[in-house]
Amino acid sequence: MVKGGRLSLVIGSQCESLGPGRHLEPLSRAARQLDTALTDPETGGCSAALPDGRSLLLDPGTARLDTALVDAFARADEQRASLVLAYIGHGLRTDKEYYVLPRNAEENRAARRPPYPLTRRIADLLSGRPGLRSLTLILDTCESGQGAANAAEWAVLNDEDMKRRFQVLTASSLQPAYHCAFSLETAHILRDGHVRHGRFLRCADIKEALVQRDCLEHLPVCLGFDGGDGSHDLWLAQNRATADLRAELGHFEATGELGRVVATVEKHPLTVVRAAAGSGKTTLLTALTRPELDRGIPEKFVQALHRLDPADDARRVATSLAEQLRNTVPGFSQAYDGTTGNDVGLSLVKALAGIPRETPVRIALG
């Protein structure tokens, strides 16, 4: 058995007692995207935390939720692994305690099926499990900041907990959280990486990126505690932004030229950026692919970028563009695979011709 690895469990749950008016339509999609990012070997690098090989649990009742948590913590302890745990759904704060609402729970603590005291239960599950050396908790519910406040007590509840490392990232402080936007945006950052951060992304980096993007109606909360020996690092994901990109754009500062180029590209089918050699033309074009650099760069503004090399030929350029467009343009893969012949450039042109006109396709060559 492999020791010292990474395990993850993403839990997403509606709550039937709240009625259809509070149904979270994006919940399943948000949970699946976050789970995919965490279990991708090139991103989160996590294995499934549950004994049955699952890393995603949707709409559990209270009993199933508790069983899954017990199993995940026991498995992490047995494997001396780090555990990443995420909960997406409904939550509430009452008497300075944080609760979540699984599928069959009710808001009233005096109800037959009361809300589930998630952070208090985690404190119990940490006790007596010294093999679980680090924990990352992600909470996307209303009033989830109370969960971070309760988590601050973990380090003093049990003596062995002083030797752990943990971090908590929540969608909001004591305010509502809307439409699972926090989880969707977090998954997007993990999937694409961030050029202003290092080789690994941590919870504090995600919060900084979310605040910079100004994409939420609520402010995330980040909490961390380090009582470990450094053998279990608290990274959330490997940074998908390459080292070359981070080196080139990590200190990029937007100028008026950036805004002018964006405005021109939006108006015209072809834009040529001309300047003296070494003035930063290629860096500017590359920046258009990274909206985290500046709010003036729209999301998904450029769908493919190829930096021209003297050794390039038409086939090499077309292949590079096609590989990127498969991941960035809906319907491109099907259109490209439906073409015939061995001419990659001609297949690229035919596939682009089959994309609906309203679908944005911007290609940068520099």
Stockholm file with secondary structure:
# STOCKHOLM 1.0

chainA/1-366         MVKGGRLSLVIGSQCESLGPGRHLEPLSRAARQLDTALTDPETGGCSAALPDGRSLLLDPGTARLDTALVDAFARADEQRASLVLAYIGHGLRTDKEYYVLPRNAEENRAARRPPYPLTRRIADLLSGRPGLRSLTLILDTCESGQGAANAAEWAVLNDEDMKRRFQVLTASSLQPAYHCAFSLETAHILRDGHVRHGRFLRCADIKEALVQRDCLEHLPVCLGFDGGDGSHDLWLAQNRATADLRAELGHFEATGELGRVVATVEKHPLTVVRAAAGSGKTTLLTALTRPELDRGIPEKFVQALHRLDPADDARRVATSLAEQLRNTVPGFSQAYDGTTGNDVGLSLVKALAGIPRETPVRIALG
#=GR chainA/1-366 SS CCCSCEEEEEEEECCGGGCGGGCCTTHHHHHHHHHHHHHCTTTTCCEESSTTSCCEEESCCHHHHHHHHHHHHHHHHHTTCEEEEEEEECEEEETTEEEECCTTCCSCTTSSSCCBCHHHHHHHHHTTCTTCCEEEEEEESTTTHHHHHHHTTHHHHSGGGGGCEEEEEESCSSSCCCTTHHHHHHHHHHHHCCTTSCSEECHHHHHHHHHHHTCCSSCCEEEEEECSCSSSCCCSEECCSCHHHHHHHTTCCCCHHHHHHHHHHHHCSCCCCCCCTTSSHHHHHHHTTCGGGCTTSCTTCCSEEECCCTTCCHHHHHHHHHHHHHHHSTTHHHHHHTCCSSCHHHHHHHHHHTSCTTSCCCEEEC
#=GC SS_cons         CCCSCEEEEEEEECCGGGCGGGCCTTHHHHHHHHHHHHHCTTTTCCEESSTTSCCEEESCCHHHHHHHHHHHHHHHHHTTCEEEEEEEECEEEETTEEEECCTTCCSCTTSSSCCBCHHHHHHHHHTTCTTCCEEEEEEESTTTHHHHHHHTTHHHHSGGGGGCEEEEEESCSSSCCCTTHHHHHHHHHHHHCCTTSCSEECHHHHHHHHHHHTCCSSCCEEEEEECSCSSSCCCSEECCSCHHHHHHHTTCCCCHHHHHHHHHHHHCSCCCCCCCTTSSHHHHHHHTTCGGGCTTSCTTCCSEEECCCTTCCHHHHHHHHHHHHHHHSTTHHHHHHTCCSSCHHHHHHHHHHTSCTTSCCCEEEC
//
